[in-house]
Amino acid sequence: MDSHTEIILAEYDQQLSLFRRLERIVQITLQDLLDNNRLMVTAVSTRIKARESLSNKLELKGDKYRSIWDVTDILGARIITLYTDDVDRIAAMAEQLFDIDWENSVDKRRLHNADSFGYNSLHYVCRLPKTLVNEPEWPQLNEVRFELQLRTTLQHAWASINHDIGYKTGVEIPHIYIRQINRMAGLLEMADDEFSRIRTEINNYRRRVQMLVQNGELDDVQLDGDTFRSYLEAQPFGMLNHRIAAINQAEIQEVPLTGYLRVFVALGCKTLGDVDRMRAQYTEHAYTLARHQLGNTDLDILSSSVGIQNICIVCILANGGGKIGLTRLFNALNGENPQNELLADMTYNQAMNLPFMQNK
């Protein structure tokens, strides 16, 4: 080890507490950035370069650095995203958050030729601006540079695999294997682009669905998990729930209603228009059934599923489904259980003298 390397390593030892303070601030800042913008990522990590690793680096490139402050990756931070679009989005936020050393930053995604593939990652060399952090007891916090890497999960997997295969043994790899590795890199790059494209198309589809729901064009909306959730956001069963709750001046306790999707599908609904027509057709009968169910009770807390469940009950009974149909309904909602047959029998008896049951 030469004297120059020893001097820089001594500076590293002296400034380690500063780098640890910087690491803590960067870690909190990045996590807050993601949380405040509701960005889902695979991982957020920081690390301080180990002394041995720094020593190895200085042995290879020691003449490049005059002091510890010229080594820009003593502190490294990494964000691994799910989608390529999110890399660019977070990069834009980082540019506003930190002072970027553009001369030493590099976007390795842009370095490939049209016919080449390989390591993809965005590397920023950053400083903390005083507008973000200003701690008089740590005056050098705003001068120390650190590295921020942004890459996707697939890019990270490629980098890890390529490092393991390409550098682990130190043996030069034959051209045939390099070509195979590059082919795989191309497939991962294509997969990254496809995942981003599919996400964009799904989001556009959801926006179209929400617009159709808002405009009442329900016959044009196929019934599925996403569209049913959009329909429920409009609280189509809310008025019926409040009417039923008023019977006993009861409180309504909100519960998820998405489990009723399978019930509507089983009842033959193919669009949100089918669901909404069923709601309109059987609402009054559902309220009448509720009066018979609650009239002689003192229940003062009701589930928000009371309206939608009674609509399904009335639809089944009005169309001749009988006790068997009710048992299937309760099995679908509660899981198969012998108690569901007893519940179906009780519900059938409550409804048997109501108008919609005539001639059934």
C-alpha positions in Angstrom: 0.0 0.0 0.0 1.5 3.4 -1.0 1.6 6.5 1.2 -1.1 8.2 -0.9 -3.6 5.4 -0.3 -2.7 5.4 3.4 -3.5 9.1 3.6 -6.9 8.8 2.0 -7.7 5.8 4.2 -6.8 7.8 7.3 -9.1 10.6 6.1 -11.8 7.9 5.6 -11.4 6.8 9.3 -11.6 10.4 10.5 -14.7 11.3 8.5 -16.6 8.0 9.0 -19.0 9.6 11.5 -19.8 12.3 9.0 -20.6 9.7 6.3 -22.8 7.9 8.8 -24.7 11.1 9.5 -25.1 11.7 5.8 -26.3 8.2 5.3 -29.1 8.6 7.8 -30.3 11.9 6.3 -30.2 10.5 2.7 -32.1 7.3 3.9 -34.9 9.3 5.6 -35.1 11.8 2.7 -35.5 9.2 0.0 -38.1 7.2 2.0 -40.1 10.4 2.6 -39.9 11.2 -1.1 -41.4 7.8 -2.0 -44.0 7.8 0.7 -45.2 11.4 0.0 -45.6 10.6 -3.7 -47.1 7.1 -3.0 -44.5 5.4 -5.1 -44.2 1.6 -4.7 -40.7 0.3 -5.2 -38.9 -3.0 -4.7 -36.2 -1.6 -2.4 -34.5 1.5 -1.0 -31.0 0.9 0.4 -27.9 2.9 1.5 -24.4 1.7 2.3 -21.1 3.2 3.3 -18.2 1.7 1.3 -16.2 -0.7 3.5 -12.6 0.3 4.3 -11.3 -2.8 2.5 -13.4 -2.0 -0.6 -12.1 1.5 -0.6 -8.5 0.3 -0.2 -8.9 -2.0 -3.3 -10.4 0.8 -5.3 -7.5 3.1 -4.4 -4.9 0.5 -5.4 -6.5 0.4 -8.8 -7.3 4.1 -9.3 -5.5 5.9 -6.5 -3.9 8.5 -8.7 -7.4 9.7 -9.7 -8.2 10.9 -6.2 -6.4 13.8 -4.3 -8.4 13.3 -1.1 -11.3 11.4 0.4 -13.6 14.1 -0.9 -12.8 13.2 -4.5 -14.3 9.7 -4.0 -17.9 10.2 -4.9 -19.3 6.8 -3.8 -18.2 6.5 -0.2 -21.9 6.8 0.4 -24.1 5.0 -2.1 -27.9 5.0 -2.2 -30.0 2.8 -4.4 -33.7 2.7 -5.4 -35.0 -0.3 -7.3 -38.3 0.3 -9.0 -40.9 -1.9 -10.6 -41.2 0.0 -13.8 -38.8 1.9 -16.1 -41.2 4.9 -16.1 -40.7 5.2 -12.3 -37.0 5.5 -12.8 -37.5 8.6 -14.8 -40.1 9.9 -12.4 -38.0 9.5 -9.4 -35.0 10.9 -11.3 -36.9 14.1 -11.9 -37.8 14.4 -8.2 -34.2 13.7 -7.2 -33.0 16.5 -9.6 -35.3 18.9 -7.7 -34.4 17.6 -4.3 -30.6 17.4 -4.5 -27.7 19.3 -6.1 -26.6 17.1 -9.0 -23.0 16.9 -10.1 -23.8 16.5 -13.8 -20.2 16.2 -14.9 -19.8 13.0 -12.9 -23.3 11.6 -13.2 -24.1 9.1 -16.0 -27.2 7.5 -17.5 -25.9 4.1 -18.6 -29.2 3.4 -20.3 -28.2 5.9 -23.0 -24.7 4.5 -23.6 -25.7 1.5 -25.6 -25.7 1.4 -29.4 -28.8 0.4 -31.3 -27.6 -3.2 -31.6 -26.2 -3.6 -28.1 -27.6 -4.5 -24.7 -26.1 -4.7 -21.2 -25.9 -2.9 -17.9 -28.7 -0.3 -17.5 -28.8 2.1 -14.5 -29.0 5.8 -13.8 -26.2 7.1 -11.6 -26.4 10.5 -10.0 -23.7 12.1 -8.0 -25.4 14.4 -5.5 -25.0 16.8 -2.7 -27.5 17.9 0.0 -28.5 21.5 -0.6 -28.7 23.8 2.4 -32.4 24.4 1.6 -32.9 20.7 2.5 -30.5 20.3 5.3 -28.5 22.9 7.2 -26.8 21.6 10.4 -24.1 24.0 11.7 -22.6 21.2 13.8 -22.0 19.3 10.5 -20.7 22.0 8.1 -19.4 19.5 5.6 -22.7 17.7 5.1 -23.5 20.0 2.2 -20.2 19.5 0.5 -19.8 15.7 0.6 -20.9 14.0 -2.6 -22.8 10.7 -2.6 -24.0 8.4 -5.4 -27.7 7.6 -6.1 -28.4 4.7 -8.4 -31.9 4.2 -9.9 -32.8 1.0 -11.7 -35.6 -1.4 -12.2 -36.0 -4.8 -10.6 -35.1 -6.5 -13.9 -32.1 -4.2 -14.4 -30.9 -5.0 -10.9 -31.3 -8.8 -11.5 -29.3 -8.4 -14.7 -26.5 -6.4 -13.0 -26.3 -9.0 -10.2 -26.3 -12.0 -12.5 -23.8 -10.4 -14.9 -21.5 -9.5 -12.1 -21.6 -13.1 -10.7 -21.0 -14.7 -14.2 -18.7 -12.1 -15.6 -16.4 -11.2 -12.7 -16.5 -13.9 -10.1 -13.8 -16.1 -11.5 -11.6 -13.5 -13.2 -11.4 -15.8 -16.2 -12.1 -14.3 -19.6 -15.4 -15.5 -21.0 -15.6 -17.0 -24.5 -17.4 -14.9 -27.1 -20.3 -17.5 -27.4 -21.2 -17.0 -23.8 -21.0 -13.2 -24.0 -23.4 -13.3 -26.9 -25.8 -15.5 -25.0 -25.6 -13.1 -22.0 -26.3 -10.1 -24.3 -29.3 -11.9 -25.8 -30.7 -12.3 -22.3 -30.1 -8.7 -21.5 -32.1 -7.8 -24.6 -35.0 -9.9 -23.4 -35.0 -8.3 -19.9 -34.9 -4.8 -21.5 -37.9 -5.8 -23.7 -39.7 -7.2 -20.6 -39.1 -3.9 -18.8 -40.6 -1.9 -21.7 -43.6 -4.3 -21.9 -44.4 -4.1 -18.2 -44.4 -0.3 -18.4 -46.6 -0.4 -21.6 -49.1 -2.8 -20.0 -49.3 -0.7 -16.9 -50.0 2.4 -18.9 -52.8 0.6 -20.9 -54.4 -0.8 -17.7 -54.4 2.7 -16.2 -55.9 4.2 -19.3 -58.6 1.4 -19.3 -59.4 2.2 -15.6 -59.8 5.9 -16.5 -62.1 5.1 -19.3 -64.2 2.8 -17.0 -64.4 5.5 -14.4 -65.6 8.0 -17.0 -68.2 5.6 -18.2 -69.4 5.0 -14.7 -69.6 8.7 -13.9 -71.6 9.3 -17.1 -73.9 6.4 -16.3 -73.0 4.5 -19.5 -73.0 1.2 -17.5 -74.0 -1.1 -20.4 -70.7 -0.3 -22.0 -68.7 -1.5 -19.0 -67.8 -5.2 -18.7 -68.2 -6.5 -15.2 -64.9 -7.4 -13.6 -63.0 -6.7 -10.4 -61.8 -3.2 -11.4 -65.1 -2.0 -12.9 -67.1 -3.4 -9.9 -64.8 -1.4 -7.5 -65.4 1.7 -9.6 -69.1 1.1 -9.4 -69.0 0.6 -5.6 -67.2 3.9 -5.2 -70.4 5.7 -6.3 -72.1 4.0 -3.3 -75.1 2.7 -5.3 -76.5 0.8 -2.3 -76.1 3.7 0.1 -79.6 5.1 -0.1 -81.1 1.6 0.4 -78.8 1.0 3.4 -79.9 4.3 5.1 -83.6 3.4 4.6 -83.0 0.0 6.1 -81.0 1.5 9.0 -83.8 3.9 9.7 -86.2 1.0 10.6 -84.4 0.6 13.9 -82.4 3.9 13.9 -79.3 1.7 13.5 -75.7 2.7 12.8 -74.2 1.5 9.6 -70.8 -0.2 9.9 -68.8 -0.1 6.6 -67.5 -3.5 5.3 -66.0 -4.4 1.9 -68.5 -5.3 -0.8 -66.2 -6.6 -3.5 -67.0 -10.2 -2.6 -70.4 -9.7 -4.2 -68.8 -9.6 -7.6 -68.9 -13.4 -7.8 -72.5 -13.4 -6.8 -73.5 -11.0 -9.5 -71.6 -13.1 -12.1 -73.3 -16.2 -10.8 -76.7 -14.4 -11.3 -75.9 -13.8 -14.9 -74.6 -10.2 -14.9 -72.1 -9.4 -17.6 -72.0 -5.6 -17.4 -72.4 -3.0 -14.8 -75.6 -2.1 -16.5 -76.9 -5.6 -15.6 -75.9 -5.0 -12.0 -77.6 -1.6 -11.8 -80.8 -2.9 -13.4 -80.9 -5.6 -10.8 -80.4 -3.0 -8.1 -83.2 -0.8 -9.5 -85.6 -3.7 -10.0 -85.3 -5.3 -6.6 -84.5 -2.3 -4.2 -88.1 -1.9 -3.0 -88.5 -5.6 -2.4 -85.1 -5.7 -0.6 -86.4 -2.9 1.7 -89.6 -4.8 2.4 -87.6 -7.9 3.3 -85.5 -5.8 5.6 -88.6 -4.6 7.4 -89.7 -8.2 8.1 -86.2 -9.1 9.2 -85.7 -6.2 11.6 -89.2 -5.1 12.6 -89.3 -7.2 15.8 -85.6 -6.8 16.7 -83.6 -4.1 18.5 -80.5 -4.3 16.3 -78.8 -1.0 16.3 -75.7 -1.8 14.2 -76.0 -3.0 10.6 -73.4 -3.9 8.1 -73.2 -1.8 4.9 -73.7 -5.1 3.0 -77.4 -5.3 4.2 -78.7 -3.6 1.1 -76.7 -5.4 -1.5 -77.3 -8.8 0.2 -81.1 -8.3 0.4 -81.1 -7.4 -3.3 -79.3 -10.6 -4.2 -81.7 -12.6 -1.9 -84.8 -11.1 -3.5 -83.4 -11.7 -7.0 -82.7 -15.4 -6.2 -86.1 -16.0 -4.7 -88.1 -14.0 -7.3 -86.5 -16.1 -10.0 -87.3 -19.4 -8.3 -83.9 -20.2 -6.8 -85.5 -21.2 -3.4 -83.5 -22.4 -0.5 -80.9 -24.0 -2.6 -80.1 -20.7 -4.3 -79.9 -19.0 -1.0 -77.5 -21.6 0.4 -75.3 -21.1 -2.7 -75.4 -17.3 -2.0 -74.3 -17.7 1.6 -71.7 -20.3 0.7 -70.2 -17.8 -1.8 -70.2 -15.0 0.7 -69.2 -16.9 3.9 -67.5 -20.0 2.7 -69.1 -23.4 2.7 -70.5 -24.1 6.1 -73.5 -26.2 7.4 -74.8 -23.1 9.1 -75.5 -21.6 5.7 -78.3 -24.1 5.1 -79.9 -23.0 8.4 -79.5 -19.3 7.4 -81.0 -20.0 4.0 -84.0 -21.7 5.6 -84.6 -18.8 8.0 -84.3 -16.2 5.3 -86.7 -18.2 3.0 -89.3 -18.3 5.9 -88.9 -14.5 6.4 -89.6 -13.9 2.7 -92.2 -16.5 1.9 -95.3 -14.3 2.4 -93.9 -11.2 0.6 -95.3 -10.0 -2.7 -92.3 -11.0 -4.8 -92.7 -14.6 -3.6 -96.2 -15.0 -5.0 -96.6 -18.0 -7.3 -93.0 -19.2 -6.5 
